[in-house]
Amino acid sequence: MDIRTAGARPKKRLIEAACVWARSFLGADVDNRAEIARLEAINGPPEIIRRLQEEQADAAFDVDEAELEIVLLFLRLSRQWRVLPNFGTVPTYLGLDLGVATELLRLRKLDNAADLLDELLVMESAAAQTLNAILGERAKKK
């Protein structure tokens, strides 16, 4: 169930930003720019160029000014993950260390700390799902 209140900021861009960060963090991000340029230079198949451009677009994200604060907070906390080692298999990303997050919010004396924490949890969930999915896929390939 998706619950939205009137005036609530859409979370889609925050989720997208967290997923892009996760792919980049694990080195699973896409950089097709050189291949796109090469194919365009030789008038390559437009359908392949279009597919590569779509993949490249998925490797970036846009945020508006109102979302910049939470994205920067998420990036500051990007090395504060709680990870279950799962010896013998791939690790599992459980979530961010919320103690560090709340302390950072307290130290920064932000008026909207509760809202930022809620948005951080949205980003954390999306990033954890992406991290664990990538690691799961890599484990299947081995």
C-alpha positions as CSV (number, residue, x, y, z in Angstrom):
1,M,0.0,0.0,0.0
2,D,1.3,3.4,-0.9
3,I,0.2,6.2,1.4
4,R,0.7,9.8,0.4
5,T,-0.5,12.9,2.1
6,A,-1.4,16.1,0.4
7,G,1.8,18.2,-0.1
8,A,4.1,15.3,0.7
9,R,7.3,15.3,-1.3
10,P,7.6,12.5,-3.8
11,K,10.2,9.9,-2.7
12,K,11.0,8.5,-6.1
13,R,14.0,10.7,-6.7
14,L,15.4,9.8,-3.3
15,I,15.0,6.1,-4.0
16,E,16.6,6.6,-7.4
17,A,19.6,8.4,-5.8
18,A,20.1,5.7,-3.2
19,C,20.0,3.0,-5.9
20,V,22.5,4.8,-8.1
21,W,24.8,5.3,-5.1
22,A,24.5,1.5,-4.3
23,R,25.4,0.5,-7.8
24,S,28.3,2.8,-7.8
25,F,29.5,1.7,-4.4
26,L,29.7,-1.9,-5.5
27,G,31.2,-1.0,-8.9
28,A,28.1,-2.1,-10.7
29,D,27.3,1.3,-12.3
30,V,27.2,1.8,-16.0
31,D,29.4,4.1,-18.1
32,N,28.3,3.8,-21.8
33,R,29.4,7.2,-22.9
34,A,32.5,6.1,-24.9
35,E,30.5,3.3,-26.6
36,I,27.6,5.7,-27.4
37,A,30.1,8.2,-28.9
38,R,31.7,5.5,-30.9
39,L,28.5,4.2,-32.3
40,E,27.2,7.7,-33.1
41,A,30.5,8.5,-34.9
42,I,30.0,5.5,-37.2
43,N,26.2,5.9,-37.6
44,G,25.6,2.7,-35.6
45,P,22.2,1.1,-35.1
46,P,19.9,3.7,-33.5
47,E,18.1,1.0,-31.4
48,I,21.4,0.0,-29.8
49,I,22.4,3.6,-29.2
50,R,19.0,4.3,-27.6
51,R,19.3,1.3,-25.3
52,L,22.8,2.4,-24.2
53,Q,21.6,5.9,-23.6
54,E,18.7,4.5,-21.4
55,E,21.2,2.5,-19.4
56,Q,23.4,5.5,-19.0
57,A,20.4,7.6,-17.9
58,D,19.8,5.0,-15.1
59,A,23.4,5.7,-13.9
60,A,22.5,9.3,-12.9
61,F,19.9,10.9,-10.8
62,D,18.4,14.3,-10.3
63,V,17.4,15.9,-7.1
64,D,15.8,19.3,-6.6
65,E,17.0,21.9,-4.1
66,A,14.6,20.7,-1.4
67,E,16.1,17.2,-1.6
68,L,19.7,18.2,-1.6
69,E,20.1,18.2,2.1
70,I,18.9,14.6,2.6
71,V,21.0,13.3,-0.3
72,L,24.1,15.0,1.2
73,L,23.3,13.5,4.6
74,F,22.9,10.0,3.0
75,L,26.3,10.5,1.3
76,R,27.9,11.5,4.5
77,L,26.6,8.4,6.1
78,S,27.5,6.1,3.2
79,R,30.3,4.4,5.1
80,Q,28.2,3.8,8.2
81,W,26.5,0.5,7.1
82,R,25.8,-2.4,9.5
83,V,26.7,-5.5,7.6
84,L,26.1,-9.1,8.5
85,P,29.3,-11.0,7.3
86,N,27.6,-14.3,6.3
87,F,30.9,-16.2,6.4
88,G,31.2,-18.4,3.3
89,T,28.6,-16.5,1.3
90,V,28.0,-12.8,0.4
91,P,27.5,-10.2,3.2
92,T,24.1,-8.8,3.8
93,Y,23.7,-5.0,4.2
94,L,21.3,-4.5,7.1
95,G,21.0,-0.8,7.2
96,L,22.8,2.4,8.2
97,D,24.0,3.0,11.8
98,L,21.1,5.2,12.9
99,G,22.9,6.1,16.1
100,V,25.5,7.9,13.9
101,A,22.7,9.4,11.8
102,T,20.8,10.8,14.7
103,E,24.0,12.2,16.3
104,L,25.0,13.9,13.0
105,L,21.5,15.4,12.8
106,R,21.8,16.6,16.5
107,L,25.2,18.1,15.9
108,R,24.0,20.0,12.8
109,K,21.0,21.4,14.8
110,L,18.6,21.1,11.9
111,D,15.0,22.1,12.4
112,N,13.7,19.4,10.2
113,A,15.7,16.5,11.7
114,A,12.7,14.2,12.1
115,D,11.7,14.7,8.5
116,L,15.2,14.1,7.3
117,L,15.4,10.9,9.4
118,D,12.2,9.6,7.8
119,E,13.6,10.4,4.3
120,L,17.0,8.8,5.3
121,L,15.1,5.6,6.1
122,V,13.5,5.6,2.7
123,M,16.9,5.9,1.0
124,E,18.5,3.4,3.4
125,S,15.9,0.8,2.5
126,A,16.3,1.3,-1.3
127,A,20.1,1.2,-1.1
128,A,20.1,-1.9,1.1
129,Q,17.8,-3.7,-1.3
130,T,20.0,-2.7,-4.3
131,L,23.2,-3.7,-2.5
132,N,21.9,-7.1,-1.5
133,A,20.4,-7.8,-4.9
134,I,23.7,-7.0,-6.7
135,L,25.7,-9.2,-4.3
136,G,23.1,-12.0,-4.6
137,E,23.3,-11.8,-8.4
138,R,27.1,-11.9,-8.3
139,A,27.0,-14.9,-6.0
140,K,24.7,-16.8,-8.4
141,K,27.2,-16.2,-11.3
142,K,30.1,-17.8,-9.3
